[in-house]
Amino acid sequence: MTGAADTPGEFELIARFFAPLAGPGAFGLADDAATLDVPAGESLVVTKDMIVEGVHFFGNDAPASIALKALAVNLSDLAAKGARPFGFLLGFGRTRAQGEDWLAGFVAGLAALSRESGCALLGGDTVNAPALTLSVTAFGTVPRGSMVPRQGGEPGDLVYVSGTIGDAALGVTMRLAPDAPWARALEPEHRAFLLDRYLHPRPRNALSPALLAHARGAMDVSDGLVGDADKLASRLGGRFEIGDVPLSDAARAALLADPALIDTILTGGDDYEILCVIPPDRAVAFEAAAREAGVPVACIGRLGEVGGVRLWCNPDGRERRFTRRAYAHSF
């Protein structure tokens, strides 16, 4: 394979930049495959997400930020399943723009999150591509038979979400239109916070033990809270209260400047928070476990109250209609 101009060839690239990240069973990335030893009594959880330049990130984003996002969005999926991160494979489609300095920054960002999460590089592939494309397959483990499904739950179960919603969607909206009146009205620290939330997702792996212990269903919020709640509640339906959705100070400031941004906040995507279903008699214990894990959670609704309809209500009790309920990948 011929490497991109002014960048190392494939074998040099692997040996210099990626081999130092290799975990046990990866043979220093010198083999064509790796081995996985799953602890006795546990099951393997597997997830894959891809991110592409111009779709999921900007070409001039810092390479460390791009690397963090590529791994973080997969760690977020593992978190929602209650899985402990174990390792990952990286598909790296590079262009001529990824020179040695870029690669050094990318690997530094990847290494930092890999170490922090305990998710080691096990292998992958590199190819030349028309746009920078990153594909990560991540592995985690759970006690056998305990993975938290997406659509679990019973009528009357409570729906919780972690963290705050809409920050990343506001961040990318501001990135695309930095001179929008609402964006100019924000304090500098609020602008910086929203941009950072878009660039650097925070996977909620610390919440996984609480989900394993208490949740009947869970998923991460990647395509917008409303659309992902539709998926979570598709079997039973439910009622969700917009006034209970947790917002950051920055998002509240943006909303004060332009109330129409509520649709961006609720449907824009890139939150990478956890949406989960908790039986009412486990709610207190779940909230306590979340506090102990350092992850804020808020109850935003209840399953099965309206016979299969996903209903979103304004603070005044009226139903809110959305022209678009989620981010849609277009082809």
C-alpha beads as a LAMMPS data file, in Angstrom:
LAMMPS data file: protein, C-alpha beads

331 atoms
330 bonds

1 atom types
1 bond types

-500.0 500.0 xlo xhi
-500.0 500.0 ylo yhi
-500.0 500.0 zlo zhi

Masses

1 110.0

Atoms # bond

1 1 1 0.000 0.000 0.000
2 1 1 1.263 3.477 -0.834
3 1 1 0.832 6.094 1.874
4 1 1 -0.520 9.596 1.301
5 1 1 2.035 12.155 0.143
6 1 1 4.250 13.593 2.882
7 1 1 2.980 11.029 5.384
8 1 1 4.518 7.749 6.517
9 1 1 3.642 4.590 4.620
10 1 1 1.298 2.074 6.196
11 1 1 3.873 -0.033 8.022
12 1 1 5.855 2.945 9.302
13 1 1 2.599 4.622 10.347
14 1 1 1.565 1.604 12.411
15 1 1 4.988 1.033 13.950
16 1 1 5.699 4.672 14.875
17 1 1 2.303 6.024 15.811
18 1 1 -0.182 3.267 16.647
19 1 1 1.854 0.325 17.992
20 1 1 2.554 2.150 21.299
21 1 1 -1.224 2.143 21.938
22 1 1 -1.579 -1.615 21.487
23 1 1 -3.152 -3.628 24.287
24 1 1 -2.754 -7.239 25.421
25 1 1 -3.512 -9.729 22.686
26 1 1 -2.665 -7.248 19.904
27 1 1 0.923 -8.525 19.380
28 1 1 2.186 -4.967 19.095
29 1 1 0.024 -4.578 15.957
30 1 1 2.559 -6.740 14.125
31 1 1 0.029 -9.461 13.251
32 1 1 -3.100 -9.493 11.075
33 1 1 -5.393 -10.317 13.990
34 1 1 -5.684 -10.066 17.766
35 1 1 -6.966 -12.377 20.476
36 1 1 -9.638 -11.516 23.043
37 1 1 -9.834 -13.348 26.360
38 1 1 -13.237 -12.658 27.911
39 1 1 -13.311 -13.218 31.678
40 1 1 -15.303 -16.230 32.869
41 1 1 -18.963 -15.458 33.421
42 1 1 -18.941 -12.367 31.187
43 1 1 -20.250 -11.592 27.705
44 1 1 -18.655 -9.485 24.995
45 1 1 -20.496 -6.315 23.902
46 1 1 -19.561 -4.970 20.457
47 1 1 -20.395 -1.618 18.850
48 1 1 -19.237 0.331 15.785
49 1 1 -19.496 3.994 14.835
50 1 1 -17.907 5.914 11.972
51 1 1 -17.176 9.626 11.696
52 1 1 -16.441 11.415 8.422
53 1 1 -14.913 14.809 7.698
54 1 1 -17.559 17.325 6.695
55 1 1 -20.346 15.234 8.236
56 1 1 -19.361 14.622 11.866
57 1 1 -16.452 17.031 12.283
58 1 1 -14.793 19.960 10.526
59 1 1 -11.594 19.462 8.554
60 1 1 -9.807 22.153 10.574
61 1 1 -10.676 20.649 13.966
62 1 1 -7.654 19.813 16.095
63 1 1 -6.471 16.249 15.371
64 1 1 -6.583 15.366 19.082
65 1 1 -10.250 16.443 19.167
66 1 1 -11.076 14.329 16.115
67 1 1 -9.417 11.293 17.717
68 1 1 -11.262 11.824 20.981
69 1 1 -14.616 12.025 19.198
70 1 1 -13.952 8.882 17.140
71 1 1 -13.384 6.794 20.269
72 1 1 -15.767 8.640 22.607
73 1 1 -18.886 8.051 20.521
74 1 1 -18.216 4.311 20.719
75 1 1 -17.497 4.415 24.439
76 1 1 -20.861 6.139 24.822
77 1 1 -22.612 3.144 23.210
78 1 1 -20.814 0.799 25.603
79 1 1 -21.812 2.979 28.554
80 1 1 -25.497 2.701 27.639
81 1 1 -25.237 -1.088 27.625
82 1 1 -23.643 -1.147 31.066
83 1 1 -20.423 -2.481 29.551
84 1 1 -16.883 -2.017 30.829
85 1 1 -14.652 -0.881 27.904
86 1 1 -12.105 -3.475 26.871
87 1 1 -10.501 -2.621 23.522
88 1 1 -11.074 -1.216 20.046
89 1 1 -10.197 -1.571 16.373
90 1 1 -9.473 1.514 14.258
91 1 1 -10.162 1.926 10.548
92 1 1 -8.209 4.984 9.401
93 1 1 -9.055 6.423 5.964
94 1 1 -6.516 9.227 5.517
95 1 1 -6.006 11.952 2.939
96 1 1 -2.946 13.921 1.857
97 1 1 -3.619 16.446 4.608
98 1 1 -2.600 14.148 7.472
99 1 1 1.134 14.781 7.806
100 1 1 3.406 13.797 10.657
101 1 1 2.492 16.675 12.968
102 1 1 -1.193 15.959 12.442
103 1 1 -0.656 12.268 13.158
104 1 1 1.259 13.032 16.353
105 1 1 -1.633 15.173 17.632
106 1 1 -4.202 12.578 16.624
107 1 1 -2.393 9.743 18.388
108 1 1 -1.896 11.876 21.507
109 1 1 -5.646 12.482 21.752
110 1 1 -6.427 8.836 21.061
111 1 1 -3.896 7.632 23.630
112 1 1 -5.239 9.939 26.356
113 1 1 -8.818 8.671 26.083
114 1 1 -7.665 5.084 25.574
115 1 1 -5.743 5.192 28.859
116 1 1 -8.496 7.037 30.730
117 1 1 -11.190 4.562 29.652
118 1 1 -9.129 1.367 29.821
119 1 1 -9.936 0.718 26.154
120 1 1 -6.749 -0.361 24.375
121 1 1 -6.065 -0.456 20.634
122 1 1 -6.207 -4.031 19.324
123 1 1 -5.723 -3.518 15.594
124 1 1 -7.319 -2.054 12.491
125 1 1 -6.476 -0.911 8.981
126 1 1 -5.265 2.174 7.109
127 1 1 -6.290 3.223 3.598
128 1 1 -6.129 6.326 1.416
129 1 1 -9.505 8.085 1.209
130 1 1 -11.059 11.136 -0.484
131 1 1 -12.086 12.521 2.943
132 1 1 -10.749 11.746 6.391
133 1 1 -12.829 8.792 7.611
134 1 1 -12.529 7.029 10.963
135 1 1 -14.247 3.775 11.848
136 1 1 -14.001 2.392 15.376
137 1 1 -15.239 -0.995 16.557
138 1 1 -15.251 -1.064 20.353
139 1 1 -15.510 -4.032 22.704
140 1 1 -16.734 -4.157 26.270
141 1 1 -17.813 -6.779 28.767
142 1 1 -20.809 -7.289 31.032
143 1 1 -21.753 -10.071 33.435
144 1 1 -23.322 -12.778 31.282
145 1 1 -26.944 -12.046 30.372
146 1 1 -26.986 -8.581 31.937
147 1 1 -26.526 -6.206 28.977
148 1 1 -29.053 -3.368 29.171
149 1 1 -31.273 -3.468 26.032
150 1 1 -32.569 -0.408 24.213
151 1 1 -36.298 -1.098 24.402
152 1 1 -36.695 -2.674 27.820
153 1 1 -39.248 -1.304 30.247
154 1 1 -42.795 -1.626 31.517
155 1 1 -45.748 0.789 31.526
156 1 1 -45.210 3.421 34.186
157 1 1 -41.415 3.139 34.232
158 1 1 -39.583 6.442 34.558
159 1 1 -37.345 7.852 31.807
160 1 1 -34.138 9.586 32.891
161 1 1 -31.445 11.414 30.960
162 1 1 -27.915 12.216 32.115
163 1 1 -26.067 15.526 31.955
164 1 1 -27.451 18.414 29.930
165 1 1 -29.078 18.375 26.492
166 1 1 -28.551 20.501 23.395
167 1 1 -25.108 21.931 24.098
168 1 1 -23.346 20.207 21.203
169 1 1 -26.148 21.031 18.752
170 1 1 -25.906 24.679 19.743
171 1 1 -22.129 24.479 19.441
172 1 1 -22.166 23.230 15.854
173 1 1 -24.955 25.660 14.946
174 1 1 -22.804 28.501 16.276
175 1 1 -19.780 27.099 14.436
176 1 1 -21.731 27.291 11.166
177 1 1 -23.183 30.752 11.879
178 1 1 -20.914 32.486 14.425
179 1 1 -22.493 35.887 13.799
180 1 1 -26.076 34.811 14.451
181 1 1 -27.704 37.324 16.831
182 1 1 -28.222 34.730 19.567
183 1 1 -24.575 33.644 19.337
184 1 1 -23.299 37.220 19.551
185 1 1 -25.489 37.753 22.637
186 1 1 -23.725 34.998 24.601
187 1 1 -20.970 35.601 27.127
188 1 1 -17.543 34.369 25.938
189 1 1 -17.530 31.548 28.511
190 1 1 -20.901 30.302 27.248
191 1 1 -19.705 30.344 23.644
192 1 1 -16.564 28.422 24.629
193 1 1 -18.592 25.881 26.622
194 1 1 -20.958 25.120 23.719
195 1 1 -18.127 24.779 21.217
196 1 1 -16.252 22.457 23.556
197 1 1 -19.309 20.248 24.056
198 1 1 -19.496 19.733 20.292
199 1 1 -15.778 19.038 19.904
200 1 1 -15.312 16.804 22.932
201 1 1 -18.109 14.337 23.768
202 1 1 -18.079 13.041 27.345
203 1 1 -19.042 9.356 27.366
204 1 1 -20.852 8.438 30.585
205 1 1 -19.047 5.175 31.329
206 1 1 -19.070 6.021 35.041
207 1 1 -22.856 5.519 34.953
208 1 1 -22.626 1.933 33.649
209 1 1 -22.726 0.185 37.064
210 1 1 -25.867 2.140 38.005
211 1 1 -27.491 1.116 34.714
212 1 1 -26.604 -2.544 35.243
213 1 1 -28.090 -2.441 38.725
214 1 1 -31.293 -0.496 38.020
215 1 1 -32.139 0.140 34.338
216 1 1 -34.596 -1.872 32.255
217 1 1 -33.570 -0.094 29.050
218 1 1 -30.991 2.443 27.880
219 1 1 -29.345 4.047 24.860
220 1 1 -27.076 6.985 24.250
221 1 1 -28.439 10.236 22.817
222 1 1 -26.626 10.788 19.525
223 1 1 -29.276 11.834 16.994
224 1 1 -31.328 14.186 19.183
225 1 1 -33.259 13.663 22.410
226 1 1 -36.715 13.617 20.804
227 1 1 -35.805 11.156 18.059
228 1 1 -33.861 8.881 20.391
229 1 1 -36.688 8.937 22.945
230 1 1 -38.948 7.830 20.075
231 1 1 -36.693 4.789 19.647
232 1 1 -36.493 4.065 23.357
233 1 1 -40.278 4.269 23.779
234 1 1 -41.332 2.796 20.428
235 1 1 -42.755 -0.364 22.015
236 1 1 -44.854 1.301 24.722
237 1 1 -45.068 5.007 23.995
238 1 1 -44.775 7.603 26.722
239 1 1 -45.071 11.197 27.818
240 1 1 -42.069 13.505 28.076
241 1 1 -41.948 16.923 29.714
242 1 1 -39.884 19.556 27.914
243 1 1 -39.700 21.630 31.094
244 1 1 -37.893 18.774 32.862
245 1 1 -35.140 18.389 30.231
246 1 1 -31.848 19.443 31.904
247 1 1 -30.151 22.425 30.261
248 1 1 -26.781 24.021 30.900
249 1 1 -26.459 27.693 31.808
250 1 1 -25.083 28.290 28.303
251 1 1 -28.070 26.617 26.638
252 1 1 -30.486 28.597 28.819
253 1 1 -28.733 31.817 27.806
254 1 1 -29.017 30.875 24.131
255 1 1 -32.692 30.024 24.577
256 1 1 -33.319 33.356 26.280
257 1 1 -31.732 35.114 23.295
258 1 1 -33.730 33.066 20.769
259 1 1 -36.637 30.887 22.050
260 1 1 -36.872 29.150 18.644
261 1 1 -33.630 27.330 19.512
262 1 1 -35.647 24.873 21.632
263 1 1 -36.074 22.691 18.530
264 1 1 -32.295 22.690 17.936
265 1 1 -31.720 21.775 21.579
266 1 1 -34.178 18.888 21.577
267 1 1 -33.567 17.423 18.114
268 1 1 -30.047 18.489 17.090
269 1 1 -27.998 15.528 18.309
270 1 1 -24.373 14.966 19.379
271 1 1 -25.271 15.013 23.091
272 1 1 -23.828 11.558 23.893
273 1 1 -25.734 11.498 27.156
274 1 1 -27.554 8.421 28.461
275 1 1 -31.319 7.986 28.132
276 1 1 -32.608 5.204 30.362
277 1 1 -35.721 3.515 31.760
278 1 1 -35.940 2.957 35.528
279 1 1 -38.719 1.182 37.479
280 1 1 -40.357 3.623 39.931
281 1 1 -39.358 1.524 42.940
282 1 1 -35.673 1.757 41.855
283 1 1 -35.649 5.506 41.155
284 1 1 -34.256 6.612 44.518
285 1 1 -31.519 3.980 44.412
286 1 1 -30.655 4.860 40.809
287 1 1 -30.390 8.563 41.591
288 1 1 -28.152 7.785 44.568
289 1 1 -25.910 5.537 42.443
290 1 1 -25.675 8.237 39.763
291 1 1 -24.689 10.834 42.359
292 1 1 -22.031 8.503 43.708
293 1 1 -20.711 8.065 40.156
294 1 1 -20.602 11.845 39.718
295 1 1 -23.127 11.840 36.854
296 1 1 -26.162 14.159 37.107
297 1 1 -29.466 12.627 35.989
298 1 1 -32.971 14.042 35.568
299 1 1 -36.358 12.368 35.175
300 1 1 -38.029 13.670 32.005
301 1 1 -40.977 11.349 31.476
302 1 1 -42.762 8.071 31.906
303 1 1 -43.404 5.085 29.640
304 1 1 -46.719 3.704 28.517
305 1 1 -49.122 6.430 29.538
306 1 1 -50.558 7.204 26.134
307 1 1 -50.911 3.867 24.367
308 1 1 -47.996 3.860 21.960
309 1 1 -47.822 7.611 21.252
310 1 1 -44.628 9.517 22.033
311 1 1 -45.945 12.784 23.410
312 1 1 -43.782 15.822 24.175
313 1 1 -45.406 18.485 26.328
314 1 1 -44.534 22.146 26.849
315 1 1 -44.380 23.488 30.415
316 1 1 -47.971 24.718 29.978
317 1 1 -49.134 21.147 29.277
318 1 1 -49.794 21.590 25.543
319 1 1 -48.296 19.062 23.132
320 1 1 -45.368 20.307 21.067
321 1 1 -45.029 19.349 17.415
322 1 1 -41.654 19.066 15.714
323 1 1 -40.995 19.482 11.991
324 1 1 -37.875 17.340 12.446
325 1 1 -37.572 14.954 15.375
326 1 1 -33.926 13.887 14.952
327 1 1 -30.736 14.372 12.999
328 1 1 -31.015 12.325 9.797
329 1 1 -27.989 10.969 7.929
330 1 1 -28.458 11.828 4.239
331 1 1 -26.883 10.123 1.252

Bonds

1 1 1 2
2 1 2 3
3 1 3 4
4 1 4 5
5 1 5 6
6 1 6 7
7 1 7 8
8 1 8 9
9 1 9 10
10 1 10 11
11 1 11 12
12 1 12 13
13 1 13 14
14 1 14 15
15 1 15 16
16 1 16 17
17 1 17 18
18 1 18 19
19 1 19 20
20 1 20 21
21 1 21 22
22 1 22 23
23 1 23 24
24 1 24 25
25 1 25 26
26 1 26 27
27 1 27 28
28 1 28 29
29 1 29 30
30 1 30 31
31 1 31 32
32 1 32 33
33 1 33 34
34 1 34 35
35 1 35 36
36 1 36 37
37 1 37 38
38 1 38 39
39 1 39 40
40 1 40 41
41 1 41 42
42 1 42 43
43 1 43 44
44 1 44 45
45 1 45 46
46 1 46 47
47 1 47 48
48 1 48 49
49 1 49 50
50 1 50 51
51 1 51 52
52 1 52 53
53 1 53 54
54 1 54 55
55 1 55 56
56 1 56 57
57 1 57 58
58 1 58 59
59 1 59 60
60 1 60 61
61 1 61 62
62 1 62 63
63 1 63 64
64 1 64 65
65 1 65 66
66 1 66 67
67 1 67 68
68 1 68 69
69 1 69 70
70 1 70 71
71 1 71 72
72 1 72 73
73 1 73 74
74 1 74 75
75 1 75 76
76 1 76 77
77 1 77 78
78 1 78 79
79 1 79 80
80 1 80 81
81 1 81 82
82 1 82 83
83 1 83 84
84 1 84 85
85 1 85 86
86 1 86 87
87 1 87 88
88 1 88 89
89 1 89 90
90 1 90 91
91 1 91 92
92 1 92 93
93 1 93 94
94 1 94 95
95 1 95 96
96 1 96 97
97 1 97 98
98 1 98 99
99 1 99 100
100 1 100 101
101 1 101 102
102 1 102 103
103 1 103 104
104 1 104 105
105 1 105 106
106 1 106 107
107 1 107 108
108 1 108 109
109 1 109 110
110 1 110 111
111 1 111 112
112 1 112 113
113 1 113 114
114 1 114 115
115 1 115 116
116 1 116 117
117 1 117 118
118 1 118 119
119 1 119 120
120 1 120 121
121 1 121 122
122 1 122 123
123 1 123 124
124 1 124 125
125 1 125 126
126 1 126 127
127 1 127 128
128 1 128 129
129 1 129 130
130 1 130 131
131 1 131 132
132 1 132 133
133 1 133 134
134 1 134 135
135 1 135 136
136 1 136 137
137 1 137 138
138 1 138 139
139 1 139 140
140 1 140 141
141 1 141 142
142 1 142 143
143 1 143 144
144 1 144 145
145 1 145 146
146 1 146 147
147 1 147 148
148 1 148 149
149 1 149 150
150 1 150 151
151 1 151 152
152 1 152 153
153 1 153 154
154 1 154 155
155 1 155 156
156 1 156 157
157 1 157 158
158 1 158 159
159 1 159 160
160 1 160 161
161 1 161 162
162 1 162 163
163 1 163 164
164 1 164 165
165 1 165 166
166 1 166 167
167 1 167 168
168 1 168 169
169 1 169 170
170 1 170 171
171 1 171 172
172 1 172 173
173 1 173 174
174 1 174 175
175 1 175 176
176 1 176 177
177 1 177 178
178 1 178 179
179 1 179 180
180 1 180 181
181 1 181 182
182 1 182 183
183 1 183 184
184 1 184 185
185 1 185 186
186 1 186 187
187 1 187 188
188 1 188 189
189 1 189 190
190 1 190 191
191 1 191 192
192 1 192 193
193 1 193 194
194 1 194 195
195 1 195 196
196 1 196 197
197 1 197 198
198 1 198 199
199 1 199 200
200 1 200 201
201 1 201 202
202 1 202 203
203 1 203 204
204 1 204 205
205 1 205 206
206 1 206 207
207 1 207 208
208 1 208 209
209 1 209 210
210 1 210 211
211 1 211 212
212 1 212 213
213 1 213 214
214 1 214 215
215 1 215 216
216 1 216 217
217 1 217 218
218 1 218 219
219 1 219 220
220 1 220 221
221 1 221 222
222 1 222 223
223 1 223 224
224 1 224 225
225 1 225 226
226 1 226 227
227 1 227 228
228 1 228 229
229 1 229 230
230 1 230 231
231 1 231 232
232 1 232 233
233 1 233 234
234 1 234 235
235 1 235 236
236 1 236 237
237 1 237 238
238 1 238 239
239 1 239 240
240 1 240 241
241 1 241 242
242 1 242 243
243 1 243 244
244 1 244 245
245 1 245 246
246 1 246 247
247 1 247 248
248 1 248 249
249 1 249 250
250 1 250 251
251 1 251 252
252 1 252 253
253 1 253 254
254 1 254 255
255 1 255 256
256 1 256 257
257 1 257 258
258 1 258 259
259 1 259 260
260 1 260 261
261 1 261 262
262 1 262 263
263 1 263 264
264 1 264 265
265 1 265 266
266 1 266 267
267 1 267 268
268 1 268 269
269 1 269 270
270 1 270 271
271 1 271 272
272 1 272 273
273 1 273 274
274 1 274 275
275 1 275 276
276 1 276 277
277 1 277 278
278 1 278 279
279 1 279 280
280 1 280 281
281 1 281 282
282 1 282 283
283 1 283 284
284 1 284 285
285 1 285 286
286 1 286 287
287 1 287 288
288 1 288 289
289 1 289 290
290 1 290 291
291 1 291 292
292 1 292 293
293 1 293 294
294 1 294 295
295 1 295 296
296 1 296 297
297 1 297 298
298 1 298 299
299 1 299 300
300 1 300 301
301 1 301 302
302 1 302 303
303 1 303 304
304 1 304 305
305 1 305 306
306 1 306 307
307 1 307 308
308 1 308 309
309 1 309 310
310 1 310 311
311 1 311 312
312 1 312 313
313 1 313 314
314 1 314 315
315 1 315 316
316 1 316 317
317 1 317 318
318 1 318 319
319 1 319 320
320 1 320 321
321 1 321 322
322 1 322 323
323 1 323 324
324 1 324 325
325 1 325 326
326 1 326 327
327 1 327 328
328 1 328 329
329 1 329 330
330 1 330 331
